Amino acid sequence: MYFAQPSADIPPLEQLLGWSWPEWVAPPLNDGVEVFALPQRLTRALADAGSTELEELAARWTTRLRSDDGDDISDDDLLAVLQGIARLAASAVSTGGRLYSWSF
């Protein structure tokens, strides 16, 4: 949604429910471990994003995190993360693969 409709605001719930969300590869377990595949549309958007788009995305996202959660993320932290993910997305697109996230 950040690429398709740039905004620091969260869209209405009806609009959020219409978006393609990550596909669970392994749903959250009791210990919190989960794995999901990012939507192809997002993977391609990240792969195709230039440095200016990633900077703007990081700025919008940081603004939202600070306003919603009072998060103390620094301005450069999120940009570095997005740049790394964009490189992974480009690799996934060029090899016909997918982009996955694992967390716990």
C-alpha positions in Angstrom: 0.0 0.0 0.0 2.9 2.3 0.6 4.0 2.1 -3.0 0.6 2.0 -4.6 -0.9 4.9 -2.6 1.9 6.8 -0.8 0.7 8.2 2.5 1.9 8.3 6.1 -1.8 7.6 7.1 -3.3 4.1 7.5 -6.0 3.6 4.9 -9.6 2.7 5.9 -10.1 -0.9 7.1 -12.2 -1.8 4.1 -9.3 -0.8 1.8 -6.8 -2.8 3.9 -9.0 -5.9 3.7 -8.9 -5.7 -0.1 -5.1 -5.8 -0.3 -3.1 -9.0 -0.9 -1.3 -9.8 2.3 1.6 -12.2 2.9 0.9 -15.9 2.5 1.7 -18.0 5.6 4.2 -20.7 4.8 4.3 -21.7 8.5 1.7 -20.0 10.7 2.7 -18.6 14.1 3.5 -21.3 16.6 3.2 -21.1 20.4 6.7 -19.8 20.6 6.0 -17.0 18.1 8.0 -18.4 15.2 6.4 -17.8 11.8 7.3 -17.8 8.1 5.5 -16.0 5.3 6.0 -15.2 1.6 5.6 -11.6 0.6 3.1 -11.0 -2.2 4.6 -10.9 -5.7 3.3 -7.4 -6.2 5.2 -6.1 -3.2 8.4 -8.1 -4.1 8.3 -6.6 -7.6 7.7 -3.1 -6.3 10.6 -3.4 -3.9 12.8 -4.8 -6.7 12.0 -2.0 -9.0 12.2 0.8 -6.4 14.9 3.4 -6.9 16.8 5.1 -4.1 14.5 8.1 -4.1 11.4 5.8 -3.8 13.0 3.9 -0.9 13.9 7.1 0.9 10.4 8.4 0.5 8.9 5.1 1.7 11.2 5.1 4.7 10.2 8.6 5.6 6.5 7.9 5.4 6.9 4.7 7.4 9.0 6.3 10.0 6.4 9.1 10.4 3.7 6.6 10.9 5.6 4.5 13.4 6.4 7.6 15.4 2.9 8.9 15.4 1.2 5.5 16.1 3.6 3.9 18.5 6.0 6.6 19.7 8.7 4.4 18.3 12.2 5.8 18.5 13.5 4.3 15.3 16.1 6.6 13.7 15.7 8.0 10.3 18.5 6.0 8.8 17.6 2.6 10.4 14.5 1.9 8.3 16.1 3.1 5.0 19.0 0.7 5.5 16.6 -2.2 6.2 14.5 -1.3 3.1 17.6 -1.1 0.9 18.6 -4.6 2.0 15.2 -6.0 1.4 15.0 -4.3 -2.0 18.3 -6.1 -2.9 16.8 -9.4 -1.8 13.6 -8.7 -3.8 15.6 -7.9 -6.9 17.5 -11.2 -6.5 14.2 -13.0 -6.1 12.6 -11.4 -9.1 15.7 -12.1 -11.3 15.8 -15.8 -10.4 12.0 -16.3 -10.5 12.0 -16.9 -6.7 9.9 -15.5 -3.9 10.8 -13.3 -0.9 10.2 -14.8 2.5 10.2 -13.5 6.1 10.9 -15.5 9.2 10.4 -14.1 12.6 9.9 -15.0 16.2 
